[in-house]
Amino acid sequence: MTLAKIIYGSLTGNTEEIADIVCEALENLNIEVEIDECTQVDAAEFKAADICVIAAYTYDEGTIPDEMLDLYEDLQELNLSGKVFGVCGSGDTFYEHYATAVDKFEKAFLAAGAKKGSANIKVDLAAEKEDIQQLEAFAAQLVATQQTV
């Protein structure tokens, strides 16, 4: 069975909700999912997964949250060739650098040799109906891409 690993960081609960939406969407597609908060796991756990997902929030003016820095740095050192990845997360359009942690994690996955499975999804604060639909499509695209690897 295909295994997806979701690692998230959440300060307000918005990004945890995003990760939960992706988790449920993947499970509805018959994918086995492991979901963990970023301080409870190591980036190397992605090696056991077929689909790797990070849900990150962006702090202040485009900063990766402190609790996700080790994950970010370690991710770039892994060899994840043959793995499919996706990045989603929350931000606040009030800030000039909207949800840039999502883009930074995408670059880290690419540096690790993983294949991008779907376009990044950025949610303004909490997920609304349209965001949920985009996250469900994100999950479906990850699965479709993984089936071609």
N, C-alpha and C positions, 0 to 999 in steps of 0.2 A: 504494500500500500504506500502511496505517496505521502511523505511527511513534510509538513510546513512548520517552520519555527518562527514565531513572532516574538520580538523583543520590543518593549515599549518603555518610554519614560513619560511620566505625567505629573504635573504639579497641581493642576486644578481639577483633574479628572477628565478633561476633554479628550486628551490623547489616549487615555486608557479606554474610553468609550469607543474611539476610533478603532483601536486594536481589537476590541471585543466585536465590533461590527464586521471587521475583516475575518476574524476567527469564525464567527457564525456563518458567514458567506462561504468560507472554504469548507467548513464541515457540511454545509448543505450540498456541496459538490463532491462529497465522499472523500475528502482529504482528511487525514489524521493531522491534528494540530496540537502543538505544544506552545503555550503562551506564557511569557514570564516578564516580570518587571526587571528593568535593566540592572539594578543593583544586586539581583539574585542569581545572575548567570554570567557566563563568560562568552565572548564572541566566538570562541572555538566550538561552541555547541552548534553553530551553523553548519559545521562539517558533516554532521549526521543527518541534516535535512536536505530535501530536494528543492524546496521553495523557502527562501529566506526573506523575512519581512522585518523592517524596522519602522516603528511608529514613534516619531520624535516631535517634541515641541521646540519652538525657538524662543530663547530667552532674550528679553530686552531688545537690543539693536542687532540681531542676527547672530547671537551667540549660541553655541551648543551648550546645553545645560551641564553643569559640573558633574552631575551623577552619570552622565552619558559619555564623558570624555574618554575614559578608559576603553569603553566599548568602541568608540570611534577610532581611537588610535590602534587598538588591537585588531580591528576589522581589516585595516589596510595591510596588515602583516600576514594575513591568512592567504591560503591558496583555495579559492572557491570556484575554480574552473569546473564546469559541468553543473553548477548550481544556478538556479533562476532566482532573481531578487526583485523586490519591490519596496518602495519607500513611500510612506504617507505620514501625515502629521498635522498638527494644528499650529496656528499662528494668529496674529492679530494685525489686521490691515491698517491699524492705527500707526504701526511702525513702518519706517521706510524699507527696512529689510524684512519683508514678509516671509515667514516660514522658511528661512534660508537653511536651517538645520537639515531639512529634507534634501535639499540640493547637495549639501556637504556629505550626507550619508550616501547619496547616490554615487558620488565620486569615490568614496571609500570602497563601496562594493565593486565598482569598475576597476579600481586599483587591485582588488583581490582576485580579479579575473572572472567574476560572476557575470551572467548574462541578464540584461535588463528585461524583465518580463512584462512590464506595463509602465505607462506614463505615471509620473509622480502625482500623488493626490495631496493637495493642500486645503485644509479646512479652516475657515475663518471662525476661530473660537470653537463653539460646540457644533456638532454635526446636526444638520437639518435634513429634511426629507431628500432634497436634491443631492446632498453630500452622501447620504446613505446609499442612494442609487449609484453614485459614482464609485463608492467603496465596494459595492457588490460587483460592479463591472470590473473594477481593479482586480478583485479576487478571481473572477472568471478568466480574465486575460492572463493572470499568472499561471493558472492551471493549463490554459490552452498553450501557452509558451512552453511550459514544463513538458508537455506531452510531445513536443517537437525536438526536445534536446536529446 
